[in-house]
Amino acid sequence: MKGRGAGSASGGWRDRIRDVDPVLLVVCLTVATTQAAWSVVVPVLPAYTATFGATATELGLVIAMFGVGRLLMNLPAGVLSTRVDARKLLVVAVVGVVAFQAATAFAPSLEALLALRLATGLAGGAAITSGMTLIADLTHTTNRGRAMALLQGVQLVGGAIGPPLGGLVAMLWDYRMPFLVCGTLAGLVLAFGGRTLLRAPQGVSEPSSRQGVSRYRTESDGERRGSLRRLLADRSYLAICAVGFSVFLHRFGGVQSLIPLIAYTVVGLSVSELGLVLGIVTACNLVMLSLAGALSDRVGRKRVIVPGMLVIATFLPLYLVSTHAAWFIAVTVVTGVAAGFSGPTPAAYVADVAPSNGRGPAVGMYRTFGDLAGIVGPISLGWLVDHTGYQMAVVVLAAVIMTTILVFAFVARETVQWTSRRVLRNQVAG
């Protein structure tokens, strides 16, 4: 992000847009469109798999295969991004998403559909890992939080418009068209932004002390192995990976699985009413992202992550007494906004603590923890609901989040000095 962006938190939207580095914007849009591969097709997957005579279990497997692909690819893509040009790796990954999505539209059998969903997940995992590594390399501690907030903001917008777009396209044409539309969106971003993307500096960044200008060098295999060993021995890094697990556990196991179940079976909300509540949460998150990113750059990552996660862990048990709609909505909005406020900051923290020649593996492992939670969370919490009731599932979810954030609070170091806005602006401007 450009230097004058440091002081834009209180400026208008026009100034904020002008201050965004075009390369970072292209990376964010590219990653967001590739990750929309799952949201666009959410409304049509049940109907599409039904054309193959799939059972409910087989439908669940089709949905899970995308996450499995991302889980398998995150760490290898992170390692690969330190060995090859991360820009080209991102381009290849996006091309893979486009190709596999197009092939999915013409899958001849359920087995082929499963294989293509896995392949799309592999390509999507490579895209987001290499994209996050690029963002980490092209930013520094004074603006990294806002860059990660921009990434999450664009992804939130993509996730919000994906299902309605997929449903509309399926209604106008057929169940196969959303797969083509999603791939086309990613292809268009790459076609119009590829030239800008390839202008990004190549290599591993080492920000200078004042201007954040990056110097680039190559490193040997021994240096890479040494940086990975240092990473695994770093308590701060391991603690933030545990926080990442909790963030994704709440997002996929809580917001997308457990909370809708409580809304429908306990509170009695309709699908449209819950959709409106979650839409309000998403809108609040979009508004808060810029503030959260700027605040983490100014006062420190821990000072943003810890309070936000503590609010989630503290308010989640209130679902146990949320039998009235108003109370349920209040708890959902508070925890949802807290999750959005602290959501982009862990990724910035990962980039801060990782050695400059080990950011790829660091991002990949962090993403692996998150995607593991995205797979394990819905299954384990759903099992608890079936066998013990939703109350135990809520307690377990809150306990995991509280435990990980307390460990992080006491173990992890702060990576950003608490800096006044004037000093921060002078540092960035040089």
VOTOR-732004 format. One record per residue: x, y, z of N, C-alpha, C in turn. Coordinates in steps of 0.001 Angstrom, whole numbers, plus 500000, padded with zeros to 6 digits. Layout:
! VOTOR-732004
XYZXYZXYZ...
END
This chain:
! VOTOR-732004
500847498814500000500000500000500000500881501234500000500423502298499428501241503479499289501381504181500616502445504972500712502779505559501986501693506421502582501007507284501780500061508180502389498828507477502900498725506139502628497584505390503131497569505300504635498693505553505279498730505428506724497822506412507402497632507563506801496803508548507440495415508621506893494993507644506109493710507695505426492574507110506209492872506590507449491801505955508208490672506920508478490991508207508641489957509190508915489549509954507673490125509640506518489796510316505283488592509726504607488261510286503443487109509801502706487433508543501941486364507914501430486546506683500670487349506923499401487209508119498825487972508409497603489465508405497879489872508989499004491293508987499369491783507579499645490949506765500301491357505396500632491573504579499363490663504716498412490805503966497166492058504405496418492318505752496396493485506261495689494780505803496335494755505547497639495961505158498357496280503673498250495401502875497656495632501435497558496583501144496402497620500386496677498563499969495651497836499097494631497898499416493327497187498627492318497584497151492331498851496868492618499290495471492656498568494717493772498493495329494952497795494690496064496317494498495744495733495477495075494316495362494725494086494204493768494971494044492783494831492934491837494992491598492557495974491508493448496164490262494200494910489940495011494367490949495688493162490727496507491984490280495646491772490942494521490654490578493643490846489186493061492085488846492721492358487528492156492077486435493170492577486617494388492335485628495436490846485511495742490162486652495823488740486646496165487907485914495118488193486141493846487398485486492801487666483992492742488901483579493027489158482141493031488482481471494220488450482153495363487787481574496528486271481623496421485755482457495504484311482460495241483877481183494537484848480324494216484527479049493570483582478208494416483617478372495727482703477594496575481394478334496817481436479678496937480211480397497298479224480497496139479732480654494923478841480801493774478022479545493539478618478388493803477938477134493475477200476527494667477234477198495848476547476656497017475066476378496759474313477300496135472883477038495950472575475903494971473509475604494073473187474657493010473793473276493218474738473146494144475383471845494328474394470733494686473434470974495595472483469891495884471708469430494661471232470393493862470475470028492667471376469392491611472604469892491510473524469353490508473910467920490846474238467666492113474611466297492499473427465350492409472214465881492557471021465032492439470863464476491034471394465184490035471314464673488659472142463406488485473083463160489412473879461940489376473317460873490320472162461168490941471576460226491892472324460164493203472972461260493616473788461270494830472912461269496071473387460609497113472735460624498418473168461864499192472569462084500374472952463218501211474409463103501652474828461889501946476225461675502344477170462007501201476806461608500005477645461902498835477661463396498541476542464078498777476528465535498629477513466165499607477494465714500874478440466229501849479875466000501430480140464872500808481490464579500337481890465518499212480949465797498317481226466734497218481574468111497774480817468562498775481084469862499385482435469862500087482743468769500802483980468706501583485228468604500718485119468074499515486299467837498686487043469127498368486299470230498220486956471505497953487839471890499137487313471746500361488105472047501551489274471104501724489089469834501375490186468872501463491313469269500522490954469705499324491964470141498363492768471315498885492086472291499475492802473433500049493703472999501190493199472107502031493991471632503168495278470961502700495190470142501652496355469420501152497361470344500466496882471453499900497757472287499082498402473430499854497834473859500979498310475079501639499804475069501918500286474054502619501703474032502996502616473830501794502337472876500878503189472772499683503230474065498871502094474755498759502088476014498003502917477066498720502880477069500052503695478017500794505176477781500584505595476525500626507002476190500381507383476540498945506488476210498010506782476465496594506913477955496306506139478786497036506176480225496782507504480844497191508328480126497988509668480611498323510714480127497318510342479191496465511279478616495505511063479133494093509843479537493778509535480046492448508932481438492596508707482082491465508092483403491442506647483285491924506337483883493073504993483774493645503942484397492738504326485395491942503376485996491008502927484977489974503902484242489426503563483248488407502808482075489017503143481723490259502407480657490929500941481051491091500685482308491433499312482792491555498593482725490220499271483125489158498653483081487819498305481651487433499238480725487641498989479322487304497828478770488121497770479127489404496688478645490263495334479153489784495264480419489395494002480972488908493585480295487608494540480083486715494226479365485474493685477973485791494265477322486814493774476012487225492350476068487728492026477083488532490653477236489023489688477405487852490047478265486915489182478504485750488957477209484974490043476472484716489936475248483921489121474170484643489392473975485928488678472923486671487211473271486885486909474560487083485508474956487209484754474699485916485388475022484784484750474769483495484530473278483278485519472468483637485374471021483484484285470479484412484141471072485606483112470625486549481723470791485959481537471840485176480228472072484554479831470940483615480799470185483153480511469104482194480944467747482753480938467611484077481328466351484708480405465225484235480960464115483763480117463031483241479573462095484306480140462150485527479721461207486564479996461803487933479464461169488974479699461624490335481173461488490694481808460421490245483238460230490539484064461355489926483721461723488690484434462824488038484185464140488763482954464343489242482623465558489986483458465652491264483596464548491978484408464534493193485862464877492882486390464275491826487785464525491459488005465985491066487056466562490342487192467944489903487040468922491053486171468610492013486059469469493185487361469447493999487988468278494094489273468185494776490326469007494040490365468887492713491342469632491923491117471138492033489857471566492050489558472986492209490027473480493569489839472670494605490331473034495931491842473143495975492534472234495291493994472305495236494447473612494589493827473955493458494188475197492772493813476414493609492639476360494256492229477470495103493148477658496296493603476547496894494537476638498004495856477263497590496347476890496402497583477489495899497404478977495646496214479366495178495967480779494874495974481633496132495238481210497152495147482057498348496463482069499120497189480952499138498464480927499860499502481794499165499634481660497848500595482490497124500175483954497145498858484223497105498391485601497166498690486250498498498440485538499595498742486079500924500247486270501109501044485365500541502500485513500625502951486765499885502370487021498710502695488231497957502350489479498758501171489479499373500760490640500158501728490852501323502121489768501979503070489882503093504403490449502622504860490031501442506144490492500927506099491942500458504948492399500006504832493735499433504412494785500449504267494387501712503872495332502751504864495268503904504636496102504901505489496123506082504604496350507293505184496404508473504374496412509692503488497640509808503831498736509114503038499955509230501788499953508363501667498997507430500452498973506603499947497560506324500580496548506920500204495167506622498805494832507120498439495390508271497104495125508801496023495608507855496203496793507272495205497316506340495185496509505046496355496016504620496384495193503410495619493888503616495822493241504760495088492015505049493592492303505236493268493472505791491864493855505912491235494047504539491992494622503618491494494776502251491216493419501625492140492468501840491946491123501308490668490503501860490479490580503178489285489978503757488022490704503322488112492035503171486946492790502724486490492376501342487442492233500427487094491808499075486526490389499092487097489520499935486580488161500044485166488142500628484897489013501595483556489095502173482537489512501123482914490493500306482001490935499249481741489798498266482817489092497890482656487961496985481796486861497578482019486578498878481216485554499532479762485946499659479497487259499818478123487725499993477335487689498682477991488067497572477262488119496302477297486785495566478169485864496007478300484591495307477027483765495249476417483412496410475206482583496367474044483197495579473718484508495775472650485071494942472965485032493452474230485293493100474619485248491695474483483839491143474958482847491912474843481462491462473402481025491290472542481408492254471134481051492146470460481698490956470782482980490688470185483683489554470616483066488235471910482774488113472416482174486877471780480806486641471653480009487705471024478696487573469559478810487169468861479834487690467457480029487357467293480436485898468212481281485414468105481756484038468553480714483022469516479869483390470026478865482469469843477459483048470906476907483639470778475588484264471805475458485375471864474270485984472716474053487149474205474088486824474553473942485572475971473897485212476583475282485003475754476262484671476269477574484304477014478302485428476598478199486709477358478911487751478830478525487808479152477272487486480556476862487467481330477634486401480706477839485257481347478588484181481463480063484535480424480609485170480430482027485538481540482322486536481684481462487553482721481664488569484109481654487933484360480684487073485648480622486403485884481818485501484819482300484859484941483466483988485322484713484773484731484890485972485067486045486801486547486058487160487057484907487581488477484819487917489342485086486697488929484550485543489683484765484313489711486226483899488596486940484090488539488355483715489459489195484595489466488902485896490366489631486794491814489413486374492150488175486030493521487868485623493861488525484285492898488542483355493144489120482039493405490621482119492614491316482946492750492766483034493793493203484064494092492338485040495042492726486069496367492002486008496506491048485073497735490262485011498974491104484770498837492098483927499995492938483615500449493713484848499475494228485591499806494929486833500442493983487844499887492774487936500404491792488883501859491451488586502192491261487337503547490863486972504555492002487108504069493210487390504981494315487685505417494310489139504770493456489946505135493392491363506569492916491501507301493410492513508675492945492730508711491445492944509778490827492526509937489378492629510913489046493740510591488009494529511498487561495557510911487737496937511746487650497950511322487752499343511680489129499860510710489801500448510925491188500855511613491296502202512413492351502327513020492719503596512815494214503748511752494645504438511461496072504520512563496855505202512807498034504657513808498908505267513243499553506513514091500218507267513693500728508576512741501899508486512717502655507367511891503852507353510816503780506274511187503613505035510246503794503957509489502539503607509886501405504131509180500181503786509490499710502383510545500280501739510917499844500409511544498474500509511138497561499661511578496177499790512867495922499027513767495178499657514964494685498988514792493192498800515262492665497685514972491278497355516263490504497101516241489290497628517374488407497427516862486987497330517712486079496893517353484660496861518044483965498018517501482835498454518078482129499576518270480662499235519209480040499915519541478648499637518553477718500320518627476415499946517763475424500578518055475336502072519334475453502449519681475400503863519056476550504642519049477746504032518422478895504693516927478678504841516290478092503820514853477839503913514545476846505030515340475765505098515105474783506156515333475403507526516352476265507623516624476923508892515497477852509297514933478581508325513832479485508649512601478702509080512368477527508474511214476713508858511399476162510275512613475748510618512874475261511977512664476371512996513131477567512673512923478696513593511441478997513749510701478840512675509262479102512716508565478122513654508902476844513534508256475823514361508692475914515823509805476564516076510260476743517456509769478049518065509055478834517280508580480140517733507219479980518402507146480221519709505883480068520430504828481051519933505247482232519521504291483216519022503619482718517746504411482102516866503839481603515621502891480442515887503279479506516724502406478378517036501117478860517705501242479899518542500054480431519213499100481082518218499619481787517217498729482432516243498095481390515328498788480278515084498165479199514313496982478613515079497111478495516415495997478022517231494845479011517191495156480310517195494107481322517065493427481203515701494224480975514656493647480791513329492693479607513283493045478528513976492153477382514070490828477800514700490879478584515776489660479030516446488836479959515571489507480845514835488789481760513941487984480980512910488611479986512296487923479199511278486897478249511908487179477765513107486220476911513802484926477678514062485061478928514496483873479743514736483159480070513430483942480343512379483343480742511104482573479603510452483196478414510377482569477306509663481735476412510578482261476106511763481510475256512670480420476000513402480651477309513671479676478103514402478705478832513510479209479839512780478347480725511993477624479979510879478302479035510225477696478366509074477015477046509424477146476576510641476563475277510988475742475330512270476388475612513400475727475542514695474698476656514884475067477893514557474166479025514767472900478919513919472976478560512621471729478346511877470849477261512491471470476197513009470699475127513639469921475661514847470589476481515672469907477081516825468791478018516361469075478770515316468079479722514813466807479018514357466956477893513665465788477212513099465060476350514124465802475618514946465175474619515810464850475125517211465549476155517669465334476648519030464581477983519027465083478933518217464500480270518204463287480354517286463294479568516211462176479583515278462266480623514183463478481069513853463630482010512741463436481297511416463020482041510410462919481502509059464265481668508355464387481027507204465629481138506436465889482589506042464850483289505602465017484680505180465394485575506358464825485314507541465140486126508711466596485932509149467057484676509165468460484442509509469377485043508457468986484927507189469783485530506126469933487029506304468851487689506751468916489126506996469868489441508143469811488645509215470703488862510361472159488705509947472456487629509225473841487410508792474273488467507783473343488964506990473664490055506070474046491321506817473345491604507922473685492766508752475088492605509336475390491389509796476725491124510341477793491355509282477554490856508073478518491039506987478714492511506666477622493276506625477721494709506348478530495414507440478284495058508699479051495645509803480529495302509686480818494065509296482212493653509142482921494471508072482238494718506965482827495499505884483145496915506352482245497482507151482469498828507665483648498850508642483786497788509439484794497749510498486182497364510005486270496748508820487550496206508376488633497267508276488294498404507680489299499457507522489801499933508872488879500119509825489270500545511165490132499487511842489735498214511714490481497137512361491899497051511821492042497128510503493376497057509909494247498227510322493688499444510259494462500625510644494820500582512124493884500111512964494137500061514399495242499068514736495242497919514051496291496933514319497655497443513873497695498266512823498956498861512387499440499910513380498507500535514097498880501630514979499153501173516407498259500363516982498397500024518407498973498634518619498980497780517583499539496447517728498543495354517399499059494219516918498187493112516510497498492472517719498258492187518771497669491523519943496554492367520559496729493672520556495744494548521180494441494600520392494443494062519182493208493943518399492683492513518452493584491536518328493166490132518281492553489682519599493234489936520691492806489395521990491428489909522412491156491220522405489821491664522813488709491119521927488937491091520602487899490592519705487555489140519959488578488297520130488337486880520370487746486635521755488136487452522735487546487315524072486060487644524059485663488622523274484236488950523153483471487761522579484035487118521565483367485953520974483212484842522006484311484500522685484276483405523655483348483710524818483242484974525199482392485358526333480911485367525972480596485801524760479191485943524361478590484650523813479408483735523307478855482494522746477981481720523739478385481575525020477519480826525955476134481437526142475951482704525751474638483322525877473617482693524931474100481943523941473162481202523084472379480160523892472934479752525021472255478753525846470950479282526423470837480609526529469598481204527047468919482086526005469365481966524748468811482797523671467627482105523012466531481979523756465341481341523188464418482351522515464641483646522747463847484690522105464632485288520942463917485666519896464559486141518672465439487359518918464946488329519698465715489555519913467050489263520593467041488385521595468262488021522309469223487271521387468690486342520606469508485580519657470162486516518653469396487455518112469936488382517111471035489246517727470826489709518959471830490544519614473143489788519797473069488540520260474284487739520461474979487482519126474193487175518097474762486896516777475465488113516200474865489276516346475472490495515813476755490838516571476730490734517899477915491077518698479081490142518377478834488836518376479919487892518078480369488001516628479430488255515729479790488385514318480653489598514058480299490728514655481105491944514488482472491774515140482529491132516303483814490892516959484712490012516095484107488995515455484886488124514568485409488892513360484596489768512808485047490568511673486108491568512061486017492095513287486986493091513742488364492482513922488406491269514469489704490638514725490137489716513593489260489482512620489506488475511593490746488661510738490988489859510145492147489988509244493477490109509968493463490431511259494707490725511968495608489516512182495074488296512452495989487158512602496875486919511387496352487130510174497180486932508977498321487935508945498053489175509355499122490169509426500146489780510487499684489230511600500592488785512658501499487665512155500938486731511387501737485642510818502884486205509991502575487190509134503614487780508294504642488526509123504208489105510242505140489836511108506169488910511756505698487775512282506606486911513056507424485980512168507000485775510931507716484859510038509009485503509551510095484736509438511310485276508820511035485635507369511743486632506855511439487135505517511550486058504448512443485069504644512572484008503655511746482778504020510814482936504965509967481812505345508499482164505392508110483262504749506716483682504807505796482732504072506281482151502979505435481210502241505014480018503092505977479264503655505598478169504549504787478630505753505082479825506268504337480331507426502871480533507086502614481163505957501229481372505509500564480036505225501307479128504569500734477828504225500327477028505439501174477007506467500839476249507669499675476896508418499672478232508470498558478933509112497246478612508404497254478624507081496054478286506319495650476830506550496633475951506741496331474539506993495569474374508306495997475078509341495273475041510615493826475509510418493652476589509651492318477121509425491428476184508642491948475636507557491138474730506734490841473437507470491765472991508337491488471816509157490282472078510059490234473280510643489075473639511470487808473710510626487946474161509375486782474243508497486202472886508151487026471851508214486548470496507933486096469810509217486920469899510258486632469213511513485481469875512273485416471215512226484437471945513014482995471545512770482488471658511531481089471297511296480782469846511653481739468950511397481492467532511682481436467280513184482427467776513925482493467506515363481366468201516118481084469459515790480003470167516472478644469560516109478505469128514863477264468457514483477082467150515223478174466413515429478086465159516184477660465431517622478202466504518219477813466858519580476331467217519664475833467935518665474412468279518647473558467020518582473941466073517740473160464843517573473163463985518829474281463964519550474428463018520646474273463640522039474459464944522170474363465563523491473461466785523529473126467328522373472347468554522326473206469743521944472535470815521491473283471973521014474021472686522141473551472539523370474195473228524490475657472826524636475936471539524572477318471077524708478180471570523547477605471608522352478359472107521200478747473565521393477836474372521912478128475782522176479236475911523220479143475134524280480148475192525351481527474804524820481602473743524026482884473296523475483472474360522551482646474939521694483122475981520790483680477162521569482946477625522579483408478754523387484682478404524148484763477175524651485928476759525425487186476710524566487063476204523358488225476144522460488721477546522144487805478454521830488200479826521501488837480502522713488236480345523889488776480975525095490164480427525421490351479119525302491647478512525622492740479023524696492465479020523393493497479434522432493838480907522579492844481746522836493157483181522928493881483507524222493600482785525311494343483004526551495799482563526400496002481422525735497371480975525463498100482015524626497439482518523588498048483537522736498373484795523532497444485215524392497639486441525167498857486348526080499116485168526661500208485028527626501524484588526983501451483967525817502649483391525202503214484255524081502339484808523252502788485497522040503313486892522353504250487341521558504798488684521713504038489652520806504106490911521133503540491941520267504544492259519162504053492486517959504947492707516821504955494141516340504045494963516832503952496356516392504001497263517611504886498242517585504954499221518669503719500122518624503235500499519803502113501435519867502636502807519452502199503252518253502745504462517655501647505495517459501944506736517735500970507794517477500750507932515986499607508458515625499275508579514202500255509493513487500681510577514146501598511514513495502951510843513249503471510147514254504761509476514085504657508409513011503563507646513003503388506604512002503367507189510603502680508300510426502597508925509110503977509417508671504745509987509605506084510476509255507020509319508890506883508174509605507725507018509318507465506497507914506208506391507542505859505840506242506215506804505125505971508099505377506262509081504338507759509280504144508556508938505192510005509063505085510461510524505173
END
